[in-house]
Amino acid sequence: GRLYEAVRAALQAGVDYEGASINWYRKPDGTRGESQDHFFVYDRAGKPCLTCGSPIEKIRVAQRGTHFCPICQPCSSDE
């Protein structure tokens, strides 16, 4: 289904961009991965969504910061 394909694409992008180097992580050769340069919402709270322009929101889920676009990623009991 859609979720499977989205997860598969996200994992493949992580491999293609050689991981995300948010703070301290580096590859064995000391260079950074490039996934963080392609995030649509992570660490962009208050900034416009790259798809629709609405402000990105940040909430806490299980003591972790979670970023999302309330327009592109609405909460819905229908899905």
C-alpha positions as CSV (number, residue, x, y, z in Angstrom):
1,G,0.0,0.0,0.0
2,R,0.9,3.7,0.2
3,L,2.6,3.4,3.6
4,Y,4.8,0.6,2.5
5,E,5.9,2.5,-0.6
6,A,6.5,5.7,1.4
7,V,8.6,3.9,4.0
8,R,10.5,2.1,1.3
9,A,11.2,5.4,-0.6
10,A,12.4,7.1,2.7
11,L,14.7,4.2,3.5
12,Q,16.2,4.2,0.0
13,A,16.7,8.0,0.2
14,G,18.6,7.5,3.4
15,V,20.9,5.0,1.8
16,D,21.3,7.1,-1.3
17,Y,22.2,10.2,0.7
18,E,24.4,8.1,3.0
19,G,22.6,8.8,6.3
20,A,21.8,12.0,8.2
21,S,24.4,13.9,10.2
22,I,22.3,16.0,12.6
23,N,24.9,16.7,15.3
24,W,27.8,14.4,16.0
25,Y,27.4,11.5,13.6
26,R,30.0,11.1,10.9
27,K,30.7,8.3,8.4
28,P,33.9,6.2,8.9
29,D,35.9,8.6,6.6
30,G,34.8,11.6,8.8
31,T,32.4,13.1,6.2
32,R,28.7,13.8,6.8
33,G,25.8,12.1,5.2
34,E,23.5,14.4,3.2
35,S,20.0,13.2,4.2
36,Q,19.5,16.2,6.6
37,D,19.8,18.5,3.6
38,H,16.6,16.9,2.2
39,F,14.3,16.9,5.2
40,F,10.9,18.5,4.5
41,V,9.9,19.2,8.2
42,Y,12.6,18.0,10.7
43,D,14.1,21.0,12.6
44,R,11.9,23.5,10.6
45,A,9.4,24.4,13.3
46,G,7.8,27.8,12.4
47,K,9.2,27.8,8.9
48,P,7.0,27.4,5.9
49,C,6.2,23.9,4.6
50,L,8.1,23.3,1.4
51,T,4.9,21.9,-0.2
52,C,2.1,24.2,0.9
53,G,3.7,27.1,2.7
54,S,2.0,26.6,6.1
55,P,4.1,26.9,9.2
56,I,5.7,23.6,10.4
57,E,4.6,22.6,13.9
58,K,6.6,20.8,16.5
59,I,4.9,18.7,19.2
60,R,6.2,16.1,21.8
61,V,5.4,12.5,21.2
62,A,6.8,10.1,23.9
63,Q,9.3,12.7,25.0
64,R,10.6,13.2,21.5
65,G,10.2,16.2,19.3
66,T,8.0,15.6,16.3
67,H,7.7,18.0,13.4
68,F,4.8,18.0,10.9
69,C,2.8,20.2,8.5
70,P,-0.8,20.5,9.8
71,I,-2.1,20.9,6.3
72,C,-0.2,18.2,4.4
73,Q,-0.2,15.8,7.4
74,P,-3.5,16.3,9.1
75,C,-4.7,14.0,11.9
76,S,-7.5,11.9,10.6
77,S,-9.4,8.9,12.0
78,D,-10.3,8.0,8.4
79,E,-7.0,6.5,7.5
